[in-house]
């Protein structure tokens, strides 16, 4: 059974932090989305009407954003307090817009075209990376945060052509990891995280 991310909630009054720095640099003034469906989802979550979305508005959003069938996550880098992303059935290949979002607790991107999880390194609160049926061949550059005894730390790589050595490295970091074998081999799992409910 897959653990689900928290539903949408807004954190009002949160500090701008990286969002203010991005605004000063111009990249989030205003926020620009490459995918109209993602922009629509963010506008709905923020109750933002027509007109530019400012860096200050983007920094107020501190929950999970959900939008399926996306081609790009560009624009999410400005939502500096974002806690989760859920998007399935699209053509997302690049997770780099999430690289600086250190408040992320979960990322769900099943059935996309993601090739690397490296942008999700150095996220101290991250507890779930669910990326089945993508194009991930190795885990180069991915460093997972420490596991919790009360929260399931789960890395789902089923349906990806992951090499055995990379799987062993992920298992050694203590997370609960699920996968299919390389080239369609046998499914498997590893990890001793007692907080995880085995699917």
Buried (B, 14 or more C-beta within 10 A) or exposed (E): EBBEBEEBEBBEEBEBBBBBBBBEEEBBBBBEBEBEBBBEBBBEBBEBEEEEBBBEBBBBBBBBBBBBBBBBBBBBBBBBBBBBBBBBEBEBBBBBBBBBBBBBBBBBBBBBBBBBBBBBBEBEBBBBBBBBBBBBBBBEEBEBBEBEEEBBBBBBBBBBBBEEEBBEBBBEBBBBBBBBEBEEEEEBBBBEBEBBEEE
